[in-house]
Amino acid sequence: MRNTKDLAMDIAKLRFNALIYGGSGTGKTTSAGTFPEPYFFDFNRGMLSLRGEDVKYDTYVDEDLRRPDAFRKYLDQVRRFKKELAFKTVVIDDLPTMAECVMRDIQLANGTIEQTPNLHEWQIIAKKVFEAIYELQMLDCHLVVIALEECIKDDVTGEIVNQPLIMGRKLSERSPGWFDEVYRMQVGRDKNRNAVYQILTKSTRRYVAKSRLDGKLHCFNELEEPDFEGLMKKIKGGEEG
């Protein structure tokens, strides 16, 4: 039997397991690029925002929608990383587009590639996407998964909630539970009306967010700069304190 009193955080071995979500243009890809030595699984051809940076990536897209192969190529790369990983961070950009590739892979196997996904295929995709993320979580590196954002209305209370958008309501609701960190990217303005990029680290009535690394340390502000080194310094300072 284990006791949480014995749990300690080794900063040198600390690994982020993070989901970053937000609207288009909020700096999700750029934020993920601040992590050390990243490799991007580029599912949405979105690497232009990191042009000029020293960032390795491969693009995973289904060139022929009737013969999809992007998800299979992704699985092949994950297998290579399990044998030899040359990066400190692995990024999926983005999860909704990857989920679409997973669905096409499922339909290719079922012979239904040109049909509307059926109920059985919707049930399979949640398992497949979770397993794809889990394989990366077992690697000895930081994991950053990027998602878009959706706005939903509670049918009972009428409240509006913003949460990660993946593919299907169940996936969107389940996905935050797969990660230690869930950050919402947003853009504010300073007094000169210049864009200020921020991450929301704590949940509100409107937005889904959380941080297990923050925990009882309470070292994160509700809004933080989207910078890996800055977050690590705060965690280290909280541990030492």
C-alpha positions in Angstrom: 0.0 0.0 0.0 1.3 3.5 -0.9 0.8 6.8 0.9 0.6 10.2 -0.7 2.8 11.6 2.1 5.6 9.8 0.3 5.0 11.5 -3.0 7.7 13.9 -4.0 8.4 15.9 -7.2 11.9 15.4 -8.7 12.3 18.5 -10.7 15.1 17.0 -12.8 12.7 14.1 -13.9 9.6 16.2 -14.1 7.6 15.6 -17.3 4.7 17.7 -18.5 1.6 15.8 -19.7 -0.4 18.7 -21.0 -3.4 19.5 -23.2 -3.4 23.0 -24.6 -6.6 24.3 -26.2 -8.0 27.5 -27.5 -9.4 29.3 -30.5 -7.5 29.9 -33.7 -4.7 32.4 -33.5 -4.3 32.2 -29.7 -0.7 31.0 -29.8 -1.1 27.2 -29.1 1.6 26.0 -31.5 4.0 28.8 -30.6 3.5 28.0 -26.9 4.2 24.3 -27.5 7.4 25.4 -29.3 8.8 26.8 -26.1 9.2 23.3 -24.7 12.7 21.8 -24.9 13.8 20.1 -28.1 10.3 19.4 -29.5 9.2 17.1 -32.2 5.8 17.9 -33.8 3.4 15.4 -35.2 2.0 18.0 -37.6 -1.5 16.9 -38.6 -2.9 20.3 -39.7 0.0 21.8 -41.7 0.4 24.5 -39.1 4.1 24.8 -38.6 4.5 28.2 -40.4 4.1 30.0 -37.1 7.4 28.4 -35.9 9.3 29.3 -39.1 12.9 30.2 -38.3 13.0 28.1 -35.1 15.0 24.9 -34.6 12.0 22.6 -34.4 11.8 19.1 -36.0 8.5 17.9 -37.4 6.8 15.6 -39.9 3.5 16.2 -41.5 0.8 13.5 -41.2 -2.1 14.1 -43.7 -4.2 11.8 -45.8 -3.4 12.8 -49.3 -6.0 10.4 -50.7 -9.1 10.3 -48.5 -10.1 7.0 -50.0 -6.8 5.5 -49.1 -5.9 7.1 -45.7 -2.5 6.4 -44.3 -1.7 9.3 -41.9 -2.6 7.5 -38.7 -0.6 4.4 -39.7 2.5 6.6 -40.3 1.9 8.2 -36.9 1.9 4.7 -35.2 5.1 3.8 -37.1 6.8 6.9 -35.8 5.7 6.2 -32.3 7.1 2.7 -32.5 10.5 4.2 -33.6 10.4 6.6 -30.6 9.8 3.7 -28.3 13.0 2.2 -29.5 15.1 5.4 -29.6 13.8 8.8 -28.7 15.9 11.8 -29.7 13.7 14.5 -28.4 12.8 16.0 -25.0 9.2 16.9 -26.0 6.6 15.4 -28.3 3.8 17.5 -29.6 0.5 16.5 -31.4 -0.8 19.5 -33.4 -3.6 19.0 -33.4 -5.8 16.4 -31.7 -9.1 17.1 -33.6 -7.4 16.6 -37.0 -5.6 13.5 -35.7 -9.0 12.1 -34.6 -10.3 12.6 -38.1 -7.4 10.5 -39.4 -8.2 7.9 -36.8 -11.8 7.7 -38.0 -10.8 7.4 -41.6 -8.4 4.6 -40.6 -11.2 2.8 -38.8 -13.5 3.2 -41.8 -10.9 1.9 -44.2 -10.6 -1.3 -42.1 -14.4 -1.6 -42.0 -14.8 -0.9 -45.7 -17.0 2.1 -45.0 -14.6 4.8 -46.0 -17.1 6.8 -48.2 -20.0 6.4 -45.7 -21.1 8.4 -42.7 -19.5 6.9 -39.5 -21.9 4.5 -37.8 -22.5 4.1 -34.1 -20.0 1.3 -33.7 -17.2 3.4 -35.3 -18.0 6.3 -33.0 -17.5 3.9 -30.1 -14.2 2.6 -31.4 -12.7 6.0 -32.0 -12.7 7.0 -28.3 -10.6 3.9 -27.5 -8.3 4.4 -30.5 -7.5 8.0 -29.7 -6.9 7.3 -26.0 -4.5 4.5 -26.9 -2.7 6.8 -29.3 -2.2 9.4 -26.6 -1.3 6.7 -24.0 1.6 5.4 -26.2 3.2 8.9 -26.1 2.6 9.3 -22.3 4.7 6.2 -21.8 7.7 7.9 -23.4 10.4 9.6 -21.3 9.6 13.1 -22.5 7.3 16.0 -22.2 4.0 15.6 -24.0 2.0 18.5 -25.3 -1.3 17.9 -27.2 -3.0 20.8 -28.9 -6.8 21.0 -29.4 -9.2 23.6 -30.7 -12.1 25.0 -28.6 -15.8 24.5 -28.6 -18.6 26.4 -26.8 -21.4 24.2 -25.4 -24.6 25.0 -23.6 -25.8 22.8 -20.6 -29.2 21.6 -21.5 -30.3 21.7 -17.8 -28.7 24.9 -16.4 -28.4 26.8 -19.6 -24.8 27.7 -18.7 -22.2 28.2 -21.4 -18.9 26.2 -21.1 -15.8 26.3 -23.3 -13.9 23.0 -23.5 -11.4 21.3 -25.8 -12.9 20.3 -29.1 -11.9 17.0 -30.5 -14.4 14.9 -32.5 -17.7 14.1 -30.9 -19.1 15.1 -27.6 -17.8 12.2 -25.6 -14.2 12.6 -26.7 -14.3 16.3 -25.8 -15.7 15.6 -22.4 -13.3 12.7 -21.6 -10.0 14.2 -23.0 -9.2 16.6 -20.1 -9.0 13.6 -17.7 -6.2 12.1 -19.7 -3.8 14.9 -18.8 -2.2 16.3 -15.7 -2.2 19.8 -17.1 -5.1 21.4 -19.1 -4.4 25.0 -20.2 -6.6 27.3 -22.2 -4.8 29.7 -24.5 -6.3 33.2 -24.8 -5.2 36.6 -26.1 -5.6 39.8 -24.1 -4.5 43.4 -24.7 -2.0 45.6 -22.8 -2.6 49.4 -22.3 -1.1 50.0 -25.7 -3.5 47.6 -27.3 -0.8 45.1 -28.1 -1.6 41.4 -28.1 -0.7 39.6 -24.8 -0.8 35.8 -25.0 -1.7 34.0 -21.8 -2.7 30.5 -20.5 -5.5 29.9 -18.1 -4.3 27.3 -15.5 -7.4 27.2 -13.3 -11.0 26.3 -14.1 -13.7 28.9 -14.0 -17.4 28.5 -14.5 -16.9 29.2 -18.2 -13.6 27.5 -19.0 -12.1 24.1 -18.4 -8.5 24.2 -17.0 -6.4 22.4 -14.3 -2.9 21.8 -13.1 -1.8 18.8 -11.0 1.7 20.2 -11.0 0.5 23.3 -9.3 -1.4 21.2 -6.7 -1.0 22.4 -3.2 2.0 24.6 -4.1 -0.3 27.2 -5.6 2.7 28.5 -7.5 0.8 29.4 -10.7 -1.3 32.4 -11.2 -4.7 32.0 -12.8 -3.2 33.5 -15.9 0.4 32.8 -16.9 2.8 33.5 -19.8 2.8 30.6 -22.2 6.5 29.8 -21.6 7.9 26.5 -20.5 10.9 27.9 -18.6 8.8 30.3 -16.7 6.4 27.6 -15.5 9.3 25.4 -14.5 10.9 28.2 -12.5 7.6 28.6 -10.6 7.3 24.9 -9.9 10.9 24.8 -8.7 10.4 27.9 -6.5 7.2 26.3 -5.0 9.0 23.1 -4.2 11.9 24.9 -2.5 9.5 27.1 -0.6 
